[in-house]
Amino acid sequence: MIERNQLEWRLDPLCDARIPEATSADIQWIILCDEGYSSSLAASSLRQIGLANATDVIGGFQAWITAGLQVIRQATPTRPRGPGEPARGELTYG
């Protein structure tokens, strides 16, 4: 998870503070928020900085749940990782 106020610089492959997965402007980033409003704006912002494949989930997490799609929950909540930190935490299905 990346906070909205950090999204552009964490996903920009040219930024020193990017996450390890942000290796190319060609990556397809799928942005998700609770109802789909903020994610639409965020995906648009990412496209404006050159991440042309950024998109979002219409209706957000609520639409995902309503559609009966699988949700994976972390066994133990973790803080958001910092720049350069690898992903961590065990996942459980629920």
C-alpha positions in Angstrom: 0.0 0.0 0.0 1.2 3.5 -0.9 -0.4 6.6 0.6 -2.0 8.9 -1.8 0.3 11.8 -0.9 3.3 9.7 -1.8 2.0 7.9 -4.9 3.7 9.9 -7.7 7.2 9.9 -6.3 7.1 6.3 -5.0 6.0 5.0 -8.5 8.2 7.3 -10.7 11.1 5.1 -11.9 13.3 8.2 -12.1 12.8 9.2 -8.4 15.4 8.2 -5.8 12.6 7.4 -3.3 10.7 5.0 -5.6 9.7 1.5 -4.5 11.8 -1.4 -5.8 9.1 -2.5 -8.2 9.0 0.9 -10.0 11.6 0.0 -12.6 10.0 1.3 -15.7 7.4 3.8 -17.0 5.9 0.8 -18.9 4.6 -0.9 -15.8 0.8 -1.2 -15.5 -0.1 0.3 -12.1 -3.6 -0.5 -10.9 -4.8 2.0 -8.3 -7.5 1.1 -5.8 -9.3 3.2 -3.2 -12.5 2.5 -1.3 -15.1 3.7 -3.8 -13.1 4.5 -7.0 -13.2 8.3 -6.9 -9.7 9.0 -5.5 -8.2 6.2 -7.5 -9.5 7.7 -10.8 -7.8 11.0 -10.0 -4.6 9.3 -8.8 -4.4 7.2 -12.0 -4.8 10.3 -14.1 -2.0 12.0 -12.2 0.3 9.1 -12.8 -0.5 9.2 -16.5 0.4 12.9 -16.5 3.9 12.2 -15.2 4.5 9.6 -17.9 3.2 6.4 -16.4 0.9 5.8 -19.4 -0.4 2.3 -18.2 -1.8 3.5 -14.9 -5.4 2.7 -14.4 -7.9 2.2 -11.5 -10.7 -0.2 -10.4 -14.1 1.3 -11.2 -16.1 1.4 -8.0 -13.0 0.7 -5.9 -12.7 -1.8 -3.1 -16.5 -1.7 -2.4 -17.2 -2.8 -6.0 -14.6 -5.6 -5.6 -16.3 -6.9 -2.4 -19.8 -6.6 -3.9 -18.6 -8.7 -6.9 -17.6 -11.4 -4.5 -13.9 -11.3 -5.5 -11.3 -12.7 -3.1 -9.8 -10.5 -0.4 -6.4 -11.3 1.1 -5.8 -9.9 4.6 -2.4 -9.7 6.3 -2.1 -11.8 9.4 -0.5 -8.9 11.2 -0.9 -5.3 10.0 2.4 -3.6 9.2 3.4 0.0 8.7 3.9 1.2 5.1 7.4 0.5 4.0 9.9 3.3 3.4 11.9 4.1 0.3 14.0 1.1 -0.8 12.5 -1.3 1.8 11.3 -4.7 0.4 7.8 -5.9 0.7 7.2 -7.8 4.0 4.5 -9.6 6.0 2.7 -12.9 5.7 -0.6 -13.1 4.0 -3.7 -15.1 5.0 -6.8 -15.8 2.9 -10.1 -14.6 4.4 
